Amino acid sequence: MTVNIHPVPVRHPEKAHKPDTPVLRKPDWIRVKAPTSEEAAETRRLMRDLKLHTVCEEAACPNLGECWKQKHATFMILGAICTRACSFCNVATGKPLAVDADEPQHVAEAVGQLGLHHVVITSVDRDDLPDGGAAQFVRTIEEIRKASPGTTIEILTPDFIRKPGAIEAVVAARPDVFNHNLETVPRLYPTIRPGARYFGSLQLLAKVKELDPSMFTKSGLMVGLGEEKIEIMQVMDDLRAADVDFLTIGQYLQPTRKHAEVKSFVTPDEFETYKTLAGAKGFLMVSASPLTRSSHHAGADFARLKANRAAKLAARAGA
């Protein structure tokens, strides 16, 4: 896929929220329970013991209580400090610490202790590293394969802007799912996803398919940031042009008053409409709901994703 690259937006924009702006009240369908189960406490202790980070905690995921009760955690490698300052994200921004050489092995140990059949590995942005952290993804995949060969692996990577060879190295490690989130529509990138390039992210997803057409690719969007429906539909078309298999769409929730405002709470019916539209555009799998997140129900979704591809191939063979 050939696309034009836009200039990189300003790296550290002013936060979009104005302190005197009223904050929208969460509707009933977006409310979740606090994580109080013993299983959640055990998962938290394990992360502390192994000095690991999870995006569940660092990004203040609303599904933490549900997932950790099932001992499902999404690991965040390369530390807990991001080199970028996206206005939607709760992860800390600043100068990262040195890469922990023991982290891949610790992740693999946690996967084994939790008994995970499917694991999601993500990371902070590490623009300070020559490869953007690609080698750490590769080592983590390798360690999990050695320790838990039956576990399927899904990765959610940064965009690896200006990191030659990074995408190739990660694809060569053969994760089962390669996810990279577009997050929002291109018009909102300068304020919501500064430092990133919409078309650069599309090119990453297209490159993965070019390198390995059999690899499942996935991307996610947040809604409620002021985007228009027609813009979401265009992003769907762009993702299909990059042959992306799986699309997730969830409600943006403002982590703190310093972050970008919630412009609207999208109703469950509107999410169903997005799901129908995306399915009609040819995605193998679509998850769209207020609480949908990239790694929410990832294991069950992966099983359906494989089944959907098998059914599609069978239908083509019988045509």
PAVEX-71285 format. One record per residue: residue number from 1; residue in one letter; y, x, z of N, C-alpha, C in turn. Coordinates in steps of 0.2 Angstrom, whole numbers, plus 5000, padded with zeros to 4 digits. Example, Ala and Ser with C-alpha at 12.3 -4.5 7.8 and 13.67 -1.06 7.14 Angstrom:
1:A:4972:5066:5039:4978:5062:5039:4984:5066:5039;
2:S:4989:5064:5035:4995:5068:5036:5000:5064:5039;
//
This chain:
1:M:4994:5004:5000:5000:5000:5000:5006:5004:5000;
2:T:5011:5003:4996:5017:5007:4995:5023:5003:4998;
3:V:5026:5006:5003:5032:5002:5006:5038:5007:5007;
4:N:5044:5004:5007:5049:5008:5008:5050:5010:5016;
5:I:5052:5016:5018:5053:5017:5025:5061:5016:5027;
6:H:5062:5013:5032:5069:5012:5035:5070:5017:5039;
7:P:5077:5019:5040:5079:5024:5045:5077:5022:5052;
8:V:5075:5027:5056:5073:5026:5063:5079:5023:5067;
9:P:5079:5018:5070:5084:5015:5074:5086:5020:5080;
10:V:5092:5018:5083:5094:5022:5089:5089:5022:5094;
11:R:5087:5027:5097:5082:5028:5102:5082:5024:5108;
12:H:5088:5024:5111:5089:5021:5118:5095:5016:5117;
13:P:5094:5010:5115:5099:5005:5114:5101:5002:5121;
14:E:5106:4999:5121:5108:4995:5127:5103:4989:5128;
15:K:5101:4988:5134:5096:4982:5135:5100:4976:5133;
16:A:5096:4971:5130:5098:4965:5127:5100:4960:5132;
17:H:5098:4961:5138:5099:4956:5143:5106:4956:5146;
18:K:5110:4951:5147:5116:4951:5151:5115:4948:5157;
19:P:5117:4951:5163:5115:4949:5170:5117:4942:5171;
20:D:5122:4939:5168:5125:4933:5169:5122:4927:5165;
21:T:5117:4929:5161:5114:4924:5156:5108:4921:5160;
22:P:5108:4914:5160:5102:4911:5163:5096:4913:5161;
23:V:5091:4913:5165:5084:4915:5163:5080:4909:5162;
24:L:5077:4908:5157:5073:4902:5155:5067:4901:5161;
25:R:5066:4895:5163:5061:4894:5168:5054:4894:5164;
26:K:5049:4897:5167:5042:4897:5164:5039:4890:5164;
27:P:5037:4887:5158:5033:4881:5158:5027:4881:5162;
28:D:5024:4876:5163:5017:4875:5167:5012:4879:5163;
29:W:5012:4879:5157:5006:4882:5153:5006:4890:5153;
30:I:5011:4893:5156:5012:4900:5156:5011:4903:5163;
31:R:5010:4899:5168:5009:4901:5175:5002:4903:5176;
32:V:5001:4909:5180:4995:4912:5181:4994:4913:5189;
33:K:4988:4914:5191:4987:4916:5198:4987:4923:5199;
34:A:4989:4925:5205:4990:4932:5207:4983:4935:5208;
35:P:4982:4941:5207:4975:4944:5207:4973:4945:5214;
36:T:4969:4941:5217:4967:4941:5224:4960:4942:5225;
37:S:4956:4942:5220:4948:4943:5221:4946:4950:5223;
38:E:4940:4950:5226:4937:4956:5229:4936:4961:5223;
39:E:4934:4958:5217:4932:4962:5211:4938:4965:5208;
40:A:4944:4962:5209:4950:4965:5207:4952:4970:5211;
41:A:4951:4970:5218:4952:4975:5222:4948:4981:5221;
42:E:4942:4980:5220:4937:4985:5218:4939:4989:5212;
43:T:4941:4985:5207:4944:4988:5200:4950:4993:5202;
44:R:4954:4990:5206:4960:4994:5207:4958:5001:5211;
45:R:4954:5000:5216:4952:5006:5220:4948:5011:5215;
46:L:4944:5009:5210:4941:5013:5206:4946:5017:5201;
47:M:4952:5014:5199:4957:5017:5195:4960:5022:5199;
48:R:4962:5021:5206:4965:5025:5210:4961:5032:5211;
49:D:4954:5030:5213:4950:5036:5214:4949:5041:5208;
50:L:4949:5038:5202:4948:5042:5196:4955:5044:5193;
51:K:4960:5042:5197:4967:5044:5194:4968:5042:5187;
52:L:4967:5036:5186:4967:5033:5179:4973:5027:5180;
53:H:4976:5026:5174:4981:5021:5173:4978:5015:5168;
54:T:4980:5009:5170:4979:5004:5165:4985:5000:5163;
55:V:4985:4998:5157:4990:4994:5154:4991:4988:5157;
56:C:4986:4985:5160:4986:4979:5164:4991:4979:5170;
57:E:4991:4985:5173:4996:4986:5179:5003:4988:5176;
58:E:5003:4993:5172:5009:4997:5170:5013:4992:5166;
59:A:5010:4988:5162:5014:4983:5157:5014:4976:5161;
60:A:5012:4975:5167:5013:4969:5170:5010:4963:5167;
61:C:5003:4964:5164:5000:4959:5160:4999:4953:5165;
62:P:5000:4947:5162:4999:4941:5166:4991:4939:5167;
63:N:4987:4942:5163:4980:4941:5163:4976:4946:5168;
64:L:4980:4950:5172:4977:4955:5176:4972:4952:5181;
65:G:4973:4946:5184:4969:4943:5189:4963:4941:5186;
66:E:4963:4938:5180:4957:4935:5177:4953:4941:5174;
67:C:4956:4946:5171:4952:4951:5168:4948:4955:5174;
68:W:4952:4957:5179:4950:4962:5184:4945:4958:5188;
69:K:4945:4952:5189:4940:4948:5192:4933:4949:5189;
70:Q:4933:4950:5182:4927:4951:5178:4926:4959:5178;
71:K:4930:4963:5181:4930:4970:5181:4931:4972:5173;
72:H:4935:4969:5170:4937:4971:5163:4944:4974:5164;
73:A:4945:4981:5162:4952:4984:5163:4953:4988:5156;
74:T:4959:4988:5154:4961:4991:5148:4965:4998:5150;
75:F:4961:5003:5148:4964:5010:5150:4970:5012:5146;
76:M:4974:5015:5150:4980:5018:5147:4980:5026:5148;
77:I:4979:5029:5142:4978:5037:5143:4984:5040:5141;
78:L:4984:5047:5142:4990:5051:5141:4996:5050:5146;
79:G:4994:5048:5152:4999:5047:5158:5002:5040:5158;
80:A:5007:5039:5162:5010:5033:5163:5017:5033:5161;
81:I:5020:5038:5158:5027:5039:5156:5027:5039:5149;
82:C:5031:5035:5146:5032:5034:5139:5038:5038:5136;
83:T:5038:5041:5130:5044:5044:5128:5049:5040:5124;
84:R:5047:5033:5124:5051:5028:5120:5054:5023:5125;
85:A:5059:5019:5123:5062:5014:5128:5062:5008:5124;
86:C:5057:5005:5123:5057:4998:5120:5059:4993:5125;
87:S:5063:4988:5123:5066:4984:5127:5062:4978:5130;
88:F:5056:4978:5127:5051:4972:5129:5046:4975:5134;
89:C:5046:4982:5135:5040:4985:5138:5041:4987:5145;
90:N:5037:4986:5150:5038:4987:5157:5035:4994:5159;
91:V:5032:4998:5154:5030:5005:5155:5036:5009:5157;
92:A:5035:5014:5161:5041:5018:5163:5042:5023:5157;
93:T:5049:5025:5156:5051:5029:5151:5054:5035:5154;
94:G:5053:5041:5151:5055:5047:5154:5052:5053:5151;
95:K:5052:5059:5154:5048:5065:5152:5041:5065:5155;
96:P:5036:5064:5150:5029:5064:5153:5027:5070:5156;
97:L:5022:5070:5160:5018:5075:5163:5014:5078:5158;
98:A:5011:5084:5160:5006:5087:5155:5000:5083:5154;
99:V:4997:5083:5149:4991:5080:5147:4985:5082:5152;
100:D:4982:5077:5155:4976:5078:5160:4970:5079:5156;
101:A:4967:5085:5156:4961:5087:5152:4955:5083:5155;
102:D:4955:5081:5161:4949:5078:5164:4950:5070:5163;
103:E:4955:5068:5160:4956:5060:5159:4950:5057:5155;
104:P:4949:5060:5149:4943:5057:5145:4937:5056:5149;
105:Q:4935:5061:5153:4929:5061:5156:4929:5056:5162;
106:H:4935:5055:5165:4936:5050:5170:4936:5043:5167;
107:V:4939:5042:5161:4938:5035:5158:4931:5034:5157;
108:A:4927:5038:5154:4920:5037:5153:4916:5035:5159;
109:E:4918:5039:5165:4915:5037:5171:4916:5030:5173;
110:A:4923:5028:5173:4925:5022:5175:4921:5016:5170;
111:V:4921:5018:5164:4917:5013:5159:4910:5012:5162;
112:G:4907:5017:5164:4900:5017:5166:4900:5013:5173;
113:Q:4904:5014:5177:4904:5011:5184:4906:5003:5183;
114:L:4910:5002:5179:4912:4995:5178:4907:4991:5173;
115:G:4902:4995:5170:4897:4992:5166:4900:4988:5160;
116:L:4905:4991:5157:4908:4988:5151:4904:4989:5145;
117:H:4903:4983:5141:4900:4983:5135:4905:4984:5129;
118:H:4911:4983:5131:4916:4984:5126:4923:4986:5130;
119:V:4926:4991:5127:4931:4994:5131:4937:4995:5126;
120:V:4943:4994:5129:4949:4995:5125:4953:5001:5128;
121:I:4955:5005:5124:4959:5011:5126:4966:5011:5122;
122:T:4971:5011:5126:4978:5012:5123:4981:5018:5126;
123:S:4988:5019:5125:4991:5025:5128:4999:5023:5127;
124:V:5002:5027:5131:5010:5027:5130:5011:5031:5124;
125:D:5017:5031:5121:5020:5035:5116:5021:5042:5118;
126:R:5018:5047:5115:5019:5054:5117:5022:5058:5111;
127:D:5028:5056:5109:5032:5060:5104:5033:5067:5105;
128:D:5032:5069:5112:5033:5076:5114:5027:5080:5111;
129:L:5021:5077:5110:5015:5081:5108:5015:5082:5100;
130:P:5012:5088:5098:5012:5089:5091:5008:5084:5087;
131:D:5003:5081:5090:4998:5076:5087:4999:5069:5090;
132:G:5004:5068:5094:5006:5062:5097:5001:5059:5101;
133:G:4996:5064:5103:4991:5062:5108:4984:5060:5105;
134:A:4984:5061:5098:4978:5059:5094:4971:5063:5097;
135:A:4972:5069:5099:4966:5073:5101:4964:5070:5108;
136:Q:4968:5067:5112:4966:5064:5118:4962:5057:5117;
137:F:4964:5054:5112:4960:5048:5110:4953:5050:5107;
138:V:4953:5055:5103:4947:5058:5100:4942:5060:5106;
139:R:4944:5064:5111:4940:5066:5116:4938:5060:5121;
140:T:4942:5055:5122:4940:5049:5126:4935:5045:5122;
141:I:4935:5044:5116:4930:5041:5112:4924:5045:5113;
142:E:4924:5051:5112:4918:5055:5112:4915:5055:5119;
143:E:4919:5055:5124:4916:5055:5131:4913:5049:5133;
144:I:4916:5043:5130:4913:5036:5131:4906:5036:5128;
145:R:4906:5038:5121:4900:5038:5117:4894:5042:5121;
146:K:4896:5048:5124:4891:5052:5128:4888:5048:5134;
147:A:4893:5045:5138:4891:5042:5144:4888:5035:5143;
148:S:4891:5031:5139:4889:5024:5138:4888:5023:5130;
149:P:4883:5025:5127:4882:5025:5120:4882:5018:5117;
150:G:4880:5013:5122:4880:5006:5120:4886:5002:5120;
151:T:4891:5005:5123:4898:5002:5123:4902:5003:5117;
152:T:4904:4997:5114:4909:4997:5108:4916:4999:5111;
153:I:4920:5002:5106:4926:5005:5108:4932:5002:5104;
154:E:4937:5000:5107:4943:4997:5103:4948:5002:5105;
155:I:4952:5004:5101:4958:5008:5103:4965:5004:5100;
156:L:4970:5005:5104:4976:5002:5103:4981:5008:5103;
157:T:4983:5011:5097:4987:5017:5097:4994:5016:5096;
158:P:4998:5022:5097:5005:5022:5095:5005:5023:5088;
159:D:5011:5023:5085:5012:5024:5078:5011:5030:5074;
160:F:5011:5036:5079:5010:5043:5076:5015:5044:5071;
161:I:5021:5042:5072:5026:5044:5067:5027:5052:5067;
162:R:5027:5054:5061:5028:5062:5060:5023:5066:5063;
163:K:5017:5064:5064:5012:5067:5067:5006:5068:5061;
164:P:5007:5073:5057:5002:5074:5051:4995:5075:5054;
165:G:4990:5071:5051:4983:5072:5053:4981:5068:5059;
166:A:4985:5065:5062:4984:5061:5068:4979:5055:5067;
167:I:4981:5051:5062:4977:5045:5060:4970:5047:5058;
168:E:4970:5052:5053:4964:5054:5051:4959:5057:5056;
169:A:4962:5060:5061:4957:5063:5067:4955:5057:5071;
170:V:4959:5052:5072:4956:5046:5076:4951:5042:5072;
171:V:4953:5041:5066:4948:5037:5062:4941:5041:5062;
172:A:4941:5047:5061:4935:5051:5060:4931:5051:5067;
173:A:4934:5049:5072:4930:5048:5079:4927:5042:5079;
174:R:4928:5037:5074:4924:5031:5073:4924:5026:5079;
175:P:4930:5024:5081:4931:5018:5085:4928:5012:5082;
176:D:4926:5007:5085:4924:5001:5082:4929:4997:5080;
177:V:4935:4997:5083:4941:4993:5081:4947:4997:5082;
178:F:4951:4998:5077:4958:5002:5077:4963:4997:5077;
179:N:4967:4996:5083:4972:4991:5084:4979:4995:5084;
180:H:4984:4993:5081:4991:4995:5081:4995:4989:5081;
181:N:4999:4987:5086:5003:4981:5086:5010:4982:5082;
182:L:5011:4977:5078:5018:4977:5075:5023:4974:5080;
183:E:5021:4971:5085:5025:4968:5091:5030:4962:5089;
184:T:5034:4963:5084:5039:4958:5082:5041:4959:5075;
185:V:5045:4954:5072:5047:4954:5065:5052:4960:5064;
186:P:5052:4962:5058:5057:4968:5056:5064:4967:5058;
187:R:5067:4961:5058:5074:4960:5059:5075:4962:5067;
188:L:5071:4962:5071:5072:4963:5078:5070:4970:5080;
189:Y:5067:4974:5076:5065:4981:5078:5071:4985:5081;
190:P:5077:4985:5079:5082:4989:5082:5084:4988:5089;
191:T:5083:4982:5091:5084:4980:5098:5077:4980:5102;
192:I:5072:4978:5099:5066:4976:5103:5061:4982:5103;
193:R:5061:4986:5097:5056:4991:5096:5059:4997:5093;
194:P:5065:5000:5097:5068:5006:5095:5064:5012:5094;
195:G:5065:5016:5089:5061:5022:5088:5055:5021:5084;
196:A:5054:5015:5082:5048:5013:5078:5050:5011:5071;
197:R:5046:5011:5066:5048:5008:5060:5042:5003:5058;
198:Y:5045:4997:5056:5040:4992:5054:5036:4994:5049;
199:F:5039:4997:5043:5034:4998:5037:5030:5004:5039;
200:G:5032:5009:5043:5028:5014:5046:5022:5012:5049;
201:S:5022:5007:5053:5017:5004:5057:5012:5000:5052;
202:L:5015:4997:5047:5011:4994:5042:5007:4999:5038;
203:Q:5010:5005:5036:5007:5010:5033:5001:5013:5037;
204:L:5002:5013:5043:4997:5016:5048:4990:5012:5047;
205:L:4991:5005:5047:4986:5000:5047:4982:5001:5040;
206:A:4986:5001:5035:4984:5002:5028:4980:5008:5027;
207:K:4982:5014:5030:4979:5020:5030:4972:5020:5033;
208:V:4972:5017:5039:4965:5016:5042:4960:5013:5037;
209:K:4962:5008:5034:4957:5005:5029:4956:5009:5023;
210:E:4961:5013:5021:4960:5018:5016:4955:5023:5018;
211:L:4955:5026:5024:4951:5031:5026:4944:5028:5027;
212:D:4943:5022:5030:4937:5019:5032:4937:5012:5031;
213:P:4935:5009:5025:4936:5002:5023:4931:4998:5028;
214:S:4926:5001:5031:4922:4997:5035:4925:4996:5042;
215:M:4930:5000:5044:4932:4999:5051:4937:4993:5052;
216:F:4935:4989:5057:4939:4983:5059:4946:4986:5061;
217:T:4951:4982:5058:4958:4984:5060:4961:4977:5063;
218:K:4966:4978:5068:4969:4973:5072:4976:4974:5073;
219:S:4980:4969:5074:4987:4970:5076:4989:4964:5079;
220:G:4995:4965:5083:4997:4959:5087:5005:4958:5087;
221:L:5007:4952:5089:5014:4950:5089:5016:4946:5095;
222:M:5022:4947:5097:5025:4943:5103:5029:4938:5099;
223:V:5029:4932:5102:5034:4927:5100:5038:4925:5106;
224:G:5044:4922:5104:5049:4920:5109:5055:4924:5110;
225:L:5055:4929:5105:5061:4934:5106:5067:4932:5101;
226:G:5066:4927:5098:5072:4924:5093:5070:4925:5086;
227:E:5063:4926:5085:5061:4926:5078:5060:4919:5075;
228:E:5061:4919:5068:5060:4912:5065:5053:4912:5062;
229:K:5050:4906:5062:5043:4904:5059:5042:4908:5052;
230:I:5047:4907:5048:5046:4910:5041:5045:4918:5042;
231:E:5049:4921:5047:5048:4928:5048:5041:4930:5050;
232:I:5038:4926:5055:5031:4927:5057:5026:4926:5051;
233:M:5028:4921:5047:5023:4920:5041:5024:4926:5036;
234:Q:5029:4929:5035:5030:4935:5031:5026:4941:5034;
235:V:5027:4942:5041:5023:4947:5044:5015:4946:5043;
236:M:5013:4940:5043:5006:4939:5042:5004:4941:5035;
237:D:5008:4939:5030:5007:4942:5023:5007:4949:5023;
238:D:5012:4952:5026:5012:4960:5026:5005:4963:5029;
239:L:5003:4960:5034:4997:4962:5037:4991:4961:5033;
240:R:4991:4955:5029:4985:4954:5025:4985:4959:5019;
241:A:4991:4961:5017:4992:4966:5011:4989:4972:5014;
242:A:4990:4974:5020:4987:4980:5023:4979:4979:5025;
243:D:4976:4973:5023:4969:4972:5024:4968:4972:5032;
244:V:4972:4969:5036:4971:4969:5043:4966:4963:5044;
245:D:4961:4964:5048:4956:4959:5050:4958:4954:5055;
246:F:4961:4956:5060:4962:4952:5066:4969:4952:5069;
247:L:4972:4946:5070:4978:4945:5072:4979:4942:5079;
248:T:4983:4945:5083:4984:4941:5090:4991:4939:5090;
249:I:4993:4934:5093:4999:4931:5094:5000:4928:5101;
250:G:5005:4931:5105:5006:4929:5112:5013:4928:5114;
251:Q:5014:4924:5119:5021:4923:5121:5024:4929:5125;
252:Y:5030:4931:5123:5033:4937:5126:5036:4934:5133;
253:L:5035:4939:5138:5037:4937:5145:5041:4943:5147;
254:Q:5047:4941:5150:5052:4946:5152:5050:4950:5158;
255:P:5048:4956:5158:5046:4960:5164:5051:4960:5170;
256:T:5057:4961:5168:5062:4962:5173:5069:4959:5170;
257:R:5074:4958:5174:5080:4956:5171:5084:4961:5167;
258:K:5081:4967:5167:5084:4973:5163:5081:4973:5156;
259:H:5076:4969:5155:5072:4969:5148:5075:4963:5144;
260:A:5073:4964:5138:5075:4959:5133:5074:4952:5135;
261:E:5078:4947:5134:5077:4940:5136:5072:4936:5132;
262:V:5069:4932:5136:5065:4927:5132:5070:4922:5129;
263:K:5069:4921:5123:5074:4916:5119:5071:4909:5119;
264:S:5064:4909:5119:5061:4902:5119:5054:4903:5122;
265:F:5051:4898:5124:5044:4897:5126:5040:4893:5121;
266:V:5036:4896:5117:5033:4893:5111:5027:4889:5114;
267:T:5027:4883:5112:5022:4878:5115:5015:4879:5112;
268:P:5010:4877:5116:5003:4878:5114:5002:4875:5107;
269:D:5005:4869:5105:5004:4866:5098:5007:4871:5093;
270:E:5013:4874:5094:5015:4879:5089:5011:4885:5088;
271:F:5007:4887:5094:5003:4893:5093:4997:4890:5089;
272:E:4995:4884:5090:4989:4882:5086:4991:4882:5078;
273:T:4997:4880:5077:5000:4880:5070:5000:4887:5067;
274:Y:5002:4892:5071:5002:4899:5069:4994:4901:5068;
275:K:4990:4899:5072:4983:4901:5071:4980:4898:5065;
276:T:4982:4892:5063:4980:4888:5057:4982:4892:5051;
277:L:4989:4894:5051:4992:4897:5045:4989:4904:5044;
278:A:4988:4908:5050:4985:4914:5049:4978:4914:5046;
279:G:4974:4909:5049:4967:4908:5046:4967:4907:5039;
280:A:4972:4903:5036:4972:4901:5029:4974:4907:5025;
281:K:4978:4912:5028:4980:4918:5024:4974:4923:5024;
282:G:4969:4922:5027:4963:4926:5026:4961:4931:5032;
283:F:4964:4931:5037:4962:4935:5043:4955:4933:5045;
284:L:4950:4938:5047:4944:4936:5049:4944:4933:5056;
285:M:4949:4935:5060:4949:4932:5067:4957:4931:5068;
286:V:4958:4926:5072:4965:4925:5075:4965:4922:5082;
287:S:4968:4925:5086:4969:4923:5093:4976:4922:5094;
288:A:4978:4915:5095:4985:4914:5096:4986:4908:5102;
289:S:4989:4910:5107:4990:4906:5113:4996:4909:5117;
290:P:4998:4905:5122:5004:4908:5126:5002:4915:5130;
291:L:4995:4915:5132:4993:4921:5136:4989:4926:5132;
292:T:4989:4925:5126:4985:4930:5122:4988:4936:5122;
293:R:4984:4941:5123:4986:4948:5123:4981:4952:5119;
294:S:4983:4958:5117:4979:4962:5112:4972:4963:5115;
295:S:4971:4964:5122:4965:4966:5124:4961:4960:5128;
296:H:4965:4955:5128:4962:4949:5132:4956:4946:5128;
297:H:4950:4946:5132:4944:4943:5129:4942:4948:5123;
298:A:4943:4954:5123:4942:4958:5118:4935:4959:5116;
299:G:4931:4959:5121:4923:4960:5120:4921:4954:5116;
300:A:4922:4948:5119:4920:4942:5115:4923:4941:5108;
301:D:4929:4943:5108:4932:4942:5101:4929:4947:5096;
302:F:4927:4953:5098:4924:4958:5094:4917:4955:5091;
303:A:4913:4952:5096:4907:4949:5094:4908:4944:5088;
304:R:4913:4940:5089:4915:4935:5084:4918:4938:5078;
305:L:4921:4943:5078:4924:4947:5073:4918:4949:5068;
306:K:4913:4952:5071:4908:4955:5067:4904:4949:5064;
307:A:4903:4944:5068:4899:4938:5065:4903:4935:5059;
308:N:4910:4935:5060:4914:4932:5054:4913:4936:5048;
309:R:4913:4943:5049:4913:4947:5043:4906:4946:5040;
310:A:4901:4946:5044:4894:4945:5041:4893:4938:5037;
311:A:4896:4933:5040:4896:4927:5037:4900:4927:5030;
312:K:4905:4930:5030:4910:4931:5024:4906:4935:5019;
313:L:4903:4940:5021:4899:4944:5016:4893:4940:5013;
314:A:4890:4937:5018:4884:4933:5015:4886:4927:5010;
315:A:4892:4924:5012:4894:4919:5007:4896:4922:5000;
316:R:4899:4928:5000:4900:4931:4994:4894:4933:4990;
317:A:4889:4935:4994:4882:4937:4991:4879:4931:4988;
318:G:4880:4925:4991:4877:4919:4988:4881:4915:4983;
319:A:4887:4918:4982:4891:4914:4977:4889:4915:4970;
//
